[in-house]
Amino acid sequence: MTATLDILANPSFWAAALRIATPLIFGVLGALLCERAGVLNLGIEGIFVAGAMAGWLSVYLGLSLWGGVAVAALTGAAFGLLHAILTVPLGLSQHVTGIGVTLLATSMSYFGYRVAFPSVTSPPRITPFQPLDPGPLRAIPVLGEVLAQQTALTWLAIGLVVVLGYVLARTPLGLALRACGDNPAAVESQGLSVTALRMGAVMAGSALMALGGAFLTMSAFNAFFFGMIGGRGWVCIALTVFASWRPGKALLGALLFGAFDAFQVRLQTVSGGVAPSQVFLMVPYALSILALLLVARRADYPRALMQPYFRGQR
């Protein structure tokens, strides 16, 4: 118990939790935006990989870090466009198409890496984003120290939570997007295009997902390597349900998973090998599943989620 309290009282623990949560925040916001418009995007895992690869490679080839972020977002939007074309106007299965996008994006990324670096034994390195000075916030106990260890992409992720929450709740565009996921016929009756809104939401959401991958190669690490995404995309799909499709709760869910993950790493250190490391590695996933079970029954899901809609349909 004392060891647990020591871990929880250490600002470095909460700094690590926020850092681990950052790619999940991007991913959950992206999945939330797609699903609010009525489209399930299971291409998220592959889009994470593609964003990580594209952003990192762009910086390695000479672009600035923010240029790499832009390339990653455009890459995600391109895969989102593919997914949107197949699922929105054509009405193909969102499950099958999403899995196909994941396989395509992952395979293309790994193939591109091997073509660019056919003989390297360790991935080339770049200079990643550095922590930003939080300014006056540094004086706040604990919080100031936590924020002082975060990079610009973490600040961007938190800012996007606020922006997306405002857009969905307070703007006509947000109302139209939410209506696409609940009652697309009502959207069409107002003279708006359900197809355009859904496709735009999927592209924007996929761009956000790709930023989650870019964070890993351009902020958390400084290189791209196979398997680095580690199922984060699938975690984001689950966290979207946990968040009940609300940006504020999405931030909370991502932070909760980040805290679980950071906690298991530190618990391994203080446990002295009492249990196999695999037991600790499964802790954040097991706790996340438990949290999901507790809230899933009460989740207010979009009523038209995964339901194709064609002009004039009633």
N, C-alpha and C positions, 0 to 999 in steps of 0.2 A: 504493500500500500504506500509506503514511504517513497519507494522508487517511482511509482506511478505519479504521485503528487509532485515529485521533483521534476519529472518530465513535463507535466502539464504547466508547471510554474515557470518553465524556461522559455524566454522569448524566442530563442532559436527554433524551438519546436513549432511555434505558431508561424514563424517565418517560413519554415519548410512546408507546413501544411498549406499555406497560401500559394507557395511556389508550385507544389504538386497539383493544387486545385486549378491553377490558371489554364492549362490546356483543356481541362474538363469544362471550365466556364465557357470558353469559346465553343466547344463542341455541343454543350447542352443548349446554349443560345441558338446555335445553328439548327439543331434538331427541333427545338421548340418552335422556331420560326416556320420551318417546313411543315410541321404537324399542325400548327395553328391554322395554316392555309388548307389543310386536309390531305397532305402528302407525307407518307412515311418514307424516310430516306435512310435505308440500310446501307447505302454506299459510304456512310460516314467513316468506317474504319479505313477503307482504301483512300478516301479523300484526305484523311489525316496523313497517311503515308505520302501521298502525292504532294501535299502542302509542305511537309517536312523536307522532302527531296528537292522540290522546285525552289523553295526559298533559300535553302542552304547552298545549292549549286549556283544559283544566281549571284549570291554574295561571293562565293569562291571564284567565280569568273570575272568579278570586278564591280558588281553593283554595290550600292550602299546597303546598309542593313534595312532601311525603310524601303528601298527598292526591292529587296528580297521579300519583304512582307507583302508588297504590292503584287509581285509575281506569284507568290503563294496564294493570295486571295483570288487572282485571276485564274489560276490553275483549278482551284476549288470551284469557282463559278463555271468553268468550262465543263467539268464533270457534272456539276449540278444541271447545266443546260441539257446534257445528254440524258440524264435521269428524267428531267422534266419533260422533254420531248416524247420519251417513250411512255411515260405514265400519265401525262395530263391530256394532250390532244389525242394520243393513240389509245389511252386507257389500258395499257398493259399492266400486268401484276406488279404492284409496288414492291412486294417482297422479293420476287425473282429478279426484277430489274435492279434493285438495290444491291443484292448479293453480286449480280453481274458487274455492277460498277465497282464494287469493292475489289473483286478479283482483277478487273481490268486495270484499275488505278494502281493497285499494289504491284501487279506484274510489270506494267509499264515503268514504274518507278525503279524497281529492282533491275530491269533490263537496261534502263537508261544509265543507272549507276555503273553497271558492268561495262557498258559501251564506253562511258567517259573515263573509267578507271579500270582497265582490263587486268592490270598486273599488280595493283597495290595490295598490300597485306593488312594495312590499317587505314581507316578513312582519313582523308586530308582534313586539316583543321581550319577554322575561320576564327576571327575575333568576334565574339558574340556581344549582345547588348550587355551593358554594365548597369549595376544598381543606380537608381536615381536618388538624389538628395530630396527627401520629403519636405524640406524647408521648415516652416513653423511647426509642422506636425511631428517633427523629431522630438520636440519637448514633451510630448504626451508619453507618460510611462507605459512601457510594454509595447503599445501600439506604434509609437515612434520608432522603436528599434526594429519592429517587424517590418514596417514600411520602408525603412532605410535599406533593407536587403532585397528589395524588389526592383525589377527592371521596368522599362517603359511598357512592355507588352502586358505585364500584370496590371498596370494602371489603365491601359487601354481596355483590357477585359472588364475591369470593374466599371469603367465609364460606359461601356457598351450595355452593361446590365441596366444602368439608369436610362440610357437612350432608348433601348428596345422596350423597356417597361413603359416609358412615357408614350412612345409611338403606338404601341398596342392598346393602351388604355385611354389615351387622350386625343388621338388624332383620327380624322376620317379614314386615312389609309389603314390605320390599325383596326378600325371597326370593320372595314371591308375585308381585310385579311382574316379576321376572326369569323366573320360571316361566311367566308369561303369554306372554313372548316366546320361550320355548324349548319348553315342553310344556304348553299350556293345558289339555289333558285331565287332567293331574296336578293342576292347580289345582282343577278342578271336582270331582275325586275327593275332595278335602279339604273339600268343602262350601262353597267360595268361589265368588263370581260373577266369571267371566272378563270378562263385559260391564262390570260395575261397575268393576273394577280398570282395565281398559283405558280406559274413558271418563274415569275420574278422572285417570289418568296423562296423557292427551291434554290435558285441561283445565289441569292443573297445568303441564305442559310448555309449553303455549301461553301461559300467564301469564308464564312465564319469558322466552319469546321476546319478548313485548310489552315487557318491562322493558329488553331490548336496544335497542328503538326509543326508549323513553322516555329512556334514557341520552343518546342523541344530541341530543334537543331540550331536555333539562333539565340537562345536565351538560357535554357536549362543546361544544354550541352553546347558543343561547338563543332559537331560533326554529325553525319548521317550514317546509320548502320542498320543492318537488317534486324527486324524484330523489335525495333525501339518503341513502336507504338504500344505494343503489349496489351491489346484489347481495350484501350481507352475509349475507342469509338463505341464499342458495345456497352461500356459502362455509362456513356453519355445517354444512350437510348433509355436505359433503366432510370437514370437520374431525371430524365424528362418526365417520366411518369411520377416519380417521387415528388417533383416540383409542381405537379398538377398544371403543367404548361404555363407557369408564371415565372418571369425572369428573376424576381426577388427570391423565391424559393429555390430556383435553379442555382443561384449563388450559394445559398445555404447548403444545398445538397452537395455541391462540388467541394465546398469547404469541409463538410462533414467527412466525405471520402478522403480528402487530402489529410485531414487530421488522423483518420484511421490508419492511413498508409504511413505517415510520419511516425505515428505511435508504435507501429509494429517494428519499424527499423530500430528505434531506440530501445524497445523492449527486448529485442534479440541481444543487444549489447549488455544490458543489465541482468539478463536471465542466466548468463553463464552456461549456455548450452543445455538447459534443462529439457527443452523440447527441440525436435528437428526444425530447421529453418523454414521448411515448407509449411509448418503449422502457423508460423507467424505471417508468412506471405499470404495465406488465405484469409487471415483475419479481416482486412478491410473489405474484401468481397463478401464474406459471410455476414458481416455487420450491415453492409449495404443491402444485401438481399433481405435481411430481417427488417430493416427500415422500410424497404419497398413494400414488403408484405403488410406492414402496419398501415400504410397510407393508400395502397393501390385500390382498395375497395371503395374509398371515399373520393377517388380522383374524378374530377369533372372533365372528362375527355372530350375533344371535339367530335360532334355527332356525325360529321361526314368524313371523318378520317378514314383513308384508304378506299373511299368510294369514288370511282371515276364519275365525272360530270360532263355531259355534252350539251351544247347550246340547244335550248328549247326543251330540255328534259324536265319533267315534273314528277 
